[in-house]
Amino acid sequence: MEESEEEEGGILGQEQKDEDKNDEQPASMPTQNSMTEKEENCLKVCPVMEEKGKEKGMKEGEMKKEMELEIEFDGELCQSLPGQQISFIRGTDLFGYVGIEAVLDQMRRKTMKAGFEFNIMVVGQSGLGKSTLVNTLFKSKVSRKSCMPNYAEEISKTVELHSVSHVIEEKGVKMKLTVIDTPGFGDQINNENCWEPIVKYVNEQYEKYLREELHVNRKARIPDTRVHCCIYFLPATGHRLRPIDVEFMKRLGKIVSIVPVIAKADTLTIEERQEFKERIRQDLVANGIQVYPQKEYDEDLEEHIINDRIRESIPFAVVGTDKEHQVNGNTVLGRKTKWGIIEVENVAHCEFANLRDLLIRSHLQDLKEVTHNIHYETYRVRRLNESNMNFSEMGLSTRPLENGTADKCESESHL
């Protein structure tokens, strides 16, 4: 009996000690749980990433980095609000076909009916082939020079902006393309502040869009005249960025997506081109110039990998022409010289194809989203803060619009 009582006492004492230990370490439990969740996520992601890595022939270090990014992106996707739990269900966990992917077809049909807009600005001094390159990009006469039969090449005394719009249709998809040209930029002896008319134009388009948004009875679809992309033409000097290039891209890079290109790159040898590109990339970093695509705007792992390759190629060394020639029985766009034909769409000859893919085939929608979500949003917040300050100074109400007309007029007059 005494032995059994001692055993029971020992067991109860041990249980009491265990309970005391549990009470003493409440903070350690969530850490263990969270670590378990991370391990589970890693276990789910790792086999998939390993297979992808093996297919691409990647090294272990690169695979590990990609796995970490994938886990991080999945964690952001599954972030839950306080008091709300969200789980991530993969396609393999579904009982059968749901039909979620059909949303893409619905979006495609709506977009094809409505069409879409794309506004592109070309900036650079005269004689760099801006009009020719734009015509080559869209394989049609879309530049301002091509649309004016009696166009006379004159050097403007000031920087002027001209826009030409076209509706291009391809396989049932309609796109309203607007090309904004900047004659006079960089053509003067004194080019001080020659970027100001361009900055003013970009901000005016944001202002126009903002005013439309602030109307009480807004249009179902606001006309979009905002500049989605600015192609900046660098002369093929083979040296470094000029002061005017640095100043322009510094100012414009904060309000619009800039894609720098080396114009008439066929004047450089392959070695000179690579050295020039490397110097330009160094100058961009040294001067804190932001060009598209920026690293901080990468949304997921796949986009990060694709954009890294693009960033390694910037600036694109391009050649433009609308002349066709016969090469080995095939019709190609190219420039004919005494020593052969430079094929515009041949990656071995120039990087025009990479530029075209970026602007049209892979990143056109992303350029529009960056314009709307980043550049326009920054402008909108700044303008609304300025408006609220003006209202406060004048003793006007900063409450949401209630009775339409009067408050609407007030808000518009102070924007």
Disulfide bonds with the S-S distance in Angstrom:
none
